[in-house]
Amino acid sequence: MERTIYLSPLAANVTPDMVKKLFYSKKCGAIKSVKIDVHKKKKAAFAKANYALVEFAHKDSVELAIDLVKRKEAHIGTNQPLITRAGLSTKTAAEAAGRAVGELV
């Protein structure tokens, strides 16, 4: 998981190609896979939103991708999703991004 990031919230119309385009256009590195799914927990902060797991070919790409949020350059459509290392809780991820959980919905 050291090469995988989590993105959420994503609009229902976001495709894996749109996610790849974001990271390739910002020169974050080669992507091995993109999986988009819907949050399963009904009471989660992002209960009605999609999320993506993006696996990069190199672990250095993870930091480049996370830095896009800090620079406010992680737009996919009209959303600026939270980008964090895969495996962090929503609260931990929001704190890492300097945002309140409610801002992420």
C-alpha positions in Angstrom: 0.0 0.0 0.0 3.0 2.3 0.1 2.4 3.2 -3.5 -1.4 3.7 -3.2 -3.4 6.8 -2.6 -7.1 7.4 -1.7 -9.2 10.1 -3.4 -12.6 11.2 -2.2 -15.2 12.6 -2.7 -15.5 12.0 -6.4 -18.6 12.8 -8.5 -20.4 9.8 -9.9 -19.3 10.6 -13.5 -15.6 10.5 -12.7 -13.8 7.7 -14.7 -10.5 6.0 -14.2 -9.2 7.8 -17.3 -10.1 11.2 -15.7 -8.1 10.3 -12.6 -5.1 9.1 -14.7 -5.3 12.4 -16.7 -5.0 14.5 -13.6 -1.9 12.7 -12.3 -0.2 12.4 -15.7 -0.8 16.1 -16.5 0.7 17.1 -13.1 3.7 14.7 -13.8 3.1 12.6 -10.7 4.5 9.4 -12.3 3.4 6.2 -13.9 0.1 4.6 -12.7 -0.3 0.9 -12.3 -4.1 0.9 -11.6 -7.1 3.0 -10.7 -10.1 1.5 -9.0 -13.3 3.6 -8.5 -16.0 2.4 -6.1 -18.8 3.8 -3.9 -18.4 4.1 -0.1 -20.1 1.2 1.7 -20.7 2.8 5.1 -24.0 4.7 5.2 -23.0 7.0 8.0 -19.5 7.9 6.7 -18.7 11.5 5.8 -18.6 10.5 2.1 -21.5 8.1 2.2 -23.0 9.1 -1.1 -19.7 9.8 -2.9 -17.4 7.7 -4.9 -13.7 7.2 -4.1 -10.7 6.0 -6.0 -7.6 4.0 -5.1 -4.7 4.8 -7.3 -1.6 2.6 -7.3 1.5 4.2 -8.7 4.5 2.4 -10.1 6.9 4.2 -7.7 6.4 5.2 -4.1 7.8 8.7 -4.7 4.7 9.4 -6.8 2.5 9.3 -3.7 4.1 12.5 -2.2 3.8 14.3 -5.5 0.1 13.4 -5.7 -0.6 14.5 -2.1 1.2 17.8 -2.7 -1.4 18.6 -5.4 -4.0 19.1 -2.6 -1.7 21.4 -0.7 -1.2 23.5 -3.9 -5.0 23.2 -4.7 -4.2 21.6 -8.1 -6.1 18.3 -7.6 -9.3 19.2 -9.5 -11.3 16.5 -11.1 -14.3 18.1 -12.7 -15.6 20.6 -10.2 -14.3 18.7 -7.2 -11.0 19.0 -5.4 -10.9 15.7 -3.6 -8.9 14.8 -0.6 -5.8 12.8 -1.6 -4.0 10.8 1.1 -2.2 7.6 1.6 -4.5 4.6 1.3 -5.4 3.2 4.7 -5.9 6.4 6.7 -9.2 7.1 8.5 -11.3 10.0 7.1 -10.6 12.0 10.2 -6.8 11.4 10.0 -6.9 12.2 6.3 -8.8 15.4 6.8 -6.4 16.5 9.6 -3.5 15.7 7.3 -5.0 18.0 4.6 -5.8 20.7 7.1 -9.5 20.5 6.5 -12.5 19.6 8.6 -14.3 16.4 7.8 -17.5 18.4 6.9 -15.6 20.4 4.3 -14.9 17.2 2.4 -18.5 16.3 1.6 
